[in-house]
Amino acid sequence: MLYAAASGGGAGSLTPILMIALLFGVMYFMMIRPQQKRRREAEQMQSALGPGDEVVTIGGLHGTVTAVEDETVLLEIAPGVQTRFARPAVARVVKQAERPETIEPAAEDVETVKE
């Protein structure tokens, strides 16, 4: 009888490991994935910045984008007053400037001349 009680404890030791794995799975889907998605969306928004966009920085400063460089954005915060910010400092775009759609030229048929 003592032997039967000892053998039943082996299956119970697997339960804590499964609970820990389940906890990590829940944390991944509830915390890590949404954070990665927000980061990707912020990077896309920051890479799409262009002159004329009205933006808000992470510090709450409102301004209009006047120039965009590789790592920085030049904002006009008042008439004639421009400041330089890092791209990640832009929190959101309030109003995106209307830009003409760039239309790619249609591929022309190229005739091959056979000699």
C-alpha positions as CSV (number, residue, x, y, z in Angstrom):
1,M,0.0,0.0,0.0
2,L,2.9,2.4,0.7
3,Y,4.2,1.6,-2.8
4,A,0.9,2.7,-4.4
5,A,1.0,6.1,-2.7
6,A,4.6,6.8,-3.8
7,S,3.9,6.0,-7.4
8,G,1.0,8.4,-7.6
9,G,3.2,11.4,-6.8
10,G,5.2,11.1,-10.1
11,A,2.3,12.5,-12.1
12,G,1.8,15.4,-9.8
13,S,5.4,16.7,-10.3
14,L,4.5,17.5,-13.9
15,T,1.8,19.9,-13.0
16,P,4.0,22.8,-11.8
17,I,6.1,22.6,-14.9
18,L,2.9,22.8,-17.1
19,M,1.6,25.7,-15.0
20,I,4.9,27.6,-15.5
21,A,4.8,27.0,-19.3
22,L,1.2,28.1,-19.4
23,L,2.1,31.3,-17.5
24,F,4.8,32.1,-20.0
25,G,2.5,31.4,-22.9
26,V,-0.2,33.8,-21.5
27,M,2.4,36.5,-20.8
28,Y,3.7,36.2,-24.3
29,F,0.2,36.6,-25.9
30,M,-1.0,39.3,-23.4
31,M,2.1,41.4,-23.1
32,I,4.9,40.8,-25.5
33,R,3.1,40.4,-28.8
34,P,1.0,43.6,-28.4
35,Q,4.0,45.6,-27.4
36,Q,5.9,44.4,-30.5
37,K,2.9,45.3,-32.6
38,R,2.7,48.8,-31.2
39,R,6.5,49.3,-31.7
40,R,6.2,48.2,-35.4
41,E,3.3,50.7,-35.9
42,A,5.2,53.5,-34.3
43,E,8.3,52.8,-36.5
44,Q,6.0,52.8,-39.6
45,M,4.4,56.1,-38.5
46,Q,7.8,57.7,-37.9
47,S,9.2,56.5,-41.2
48,A,6.2,58.0,-43.1
49,L,6.7,61.5,-41.7
50,G,7.0,64.2,-44.3
51,P,7.0,68.0,-44.6
52,G,3.6,69.5,-43.7
53,D,2.6,66.8,-41.2
54,E,1.2,68.2,-37.9
55,V,2.7,66.1,-35.1
56,V,2.8,65.8,-31.3
57,T,6.1,64.9,-29.6
58,I,6.4,62.6,-26.6
59,G,6.8,65.7,-24.5
60,G,3.5,67.1,-25.7
61,L,4.9,69.8,-28.0
62,H,2.8,70.4,-31.1
63,G,4.5,71.3,-34.4
64,T,4.6,71.0,-38.1
65,V,7.3,69.0,-39.9
66,T,9.4,71.2,-42.1
67,A,12.2,68.8,-43.0
68,V,13.0,65.2,-42.5
69,E,16.5,63.7,-42.3
70,D,17.7,60.2,-41.5
71,E,17.5,60.3,-37.8
72,T,16.0,63.7,-37.1
73,V,12.9,65.8,-37.8
74,L,12.8,69.5,-38.0
75,L,9.6,70.9,-36.5
76,E,8.2,74.4,-36.7
77,I,6.6,75.1,-33.3
78,A,5.8,78.7,-33.9
79,P,6.1,81.0,-37.0
80,G,9.8,81.2,-37.7
81,V,10.8,79.0,-34.8
82,Q,12.2,75.6,-35.7
83,T,13.5,72.8,-33.5
84,R,15.2,69.5,-34.3
85,F,13.9,66.3,-32.7
86,A,14.9,62.7,-33.0
87,R,12.4,60.7,-35.0
88,P,11.4,58.4,-32.1
89,A,10.4,61.6,-30.1
90,V,7.3,62.0,-32.4
91,A,4.5,60.3,-30.5
92,R,1.7,60.7,-33.1
93,V,0.6,62.5,-36.3
94,V,-2.3,64.8,-35.7
95,K,-2.9,65.7,-39.3
96,Q,-1.0,64.2,-42.3
97,A,-0.2,66.6,-45.1
98,E,-1.7,65.8,-48.5
99,R,0.9,64.6,-50.8
100,P,0.5,63.8,-54.4
101,E,0.4,60.1,-55.1
102,T,3.6,59.0,-56.9
103,I,2.6,57.1,-59.9
104,E,5.1,54.7,-61.3
105,P,5.5,54.8,-65.0
106,A,3.9,51.9,-66.9
107,A,6.3,49.3,-68.3
108,E,6.6,49.9,-72.0
109,D,6.8,47.0,-74.3
110,V,10.3,46.6,-75.6
111,E,10.5,45.2,-79.1
112,T,13.5,42.9,-79.8
113,V,15.1,43.2,-83.2
114,K,16.1,39.9,-84.7
115,E,18.8,40.1,-87.3
